Amino acid sequence: GSERLTATWIPLGDCPSKMGGLAVLRGSHKFGVMPVSAHLGAGNRQARLPSEMAGLDWVSTDFRTGDVLVFGALTVHAARVNAHAERMRLSVDFRFQPEGDPLTPLCLEPHFKRFSWEEIYGGWSGVAPRYYWREKRFDLVDFDAAVHAIDETEFNKAYKQTNVYNRLRKKRFEKKLRARQEQA
């Protein structure tokens, strides 16, 4: 795809820091495309940061309804941990790139291919903006799986780390729940 892609992240409600909004690594866009390793979060990948980036700061804020975070494709970003015991953070992201830049065929499909475009457009009246991209100019390029290649050992390590994290998170939630029940 395009290194000139612009990403937007939009919370679908107030998202105080405790609920784990998005954070960006200040200045990371200056280091180019990062190699990746396995991660069981969104996208199943995480950037492997070189030692030269060790001094960079992660920055975030309390997000409010209507906020939009905009950043370039080379900006390292991550969802922060949601430490709220009872609320889930909901958000959407949209990505844009200049017309004419290369993209992979997968970019033209509904996310995760859960639905076809025909199913999505099934109840729409009128034509516009259905299939708007068919009138745009761009070059399709093959998806380079090597960029995202993760060996089985690395994936298994990430899987184990995620299981440990989820068990600890569950214990923390149960402890907070018991404390609330005892107070009631």
Secondary structure, 3 states (H helix, E strand, C coil): CCCCCEEEEEECCCECHHHCCEEEECCHHHHCCCCEEECCCHHHEEECCCHHHCCCCEECCCECCCCCEEEECCCCEEECCCCCCCCCCCEEEEEECCCCCCECHHHHCCHHHCCCHHHHHCCCCCCCCCCHHHHCCCCECCCCHHHHCCCHHHHHHHHHHHHHHHHHHHHHHHHHHHHHHHHC
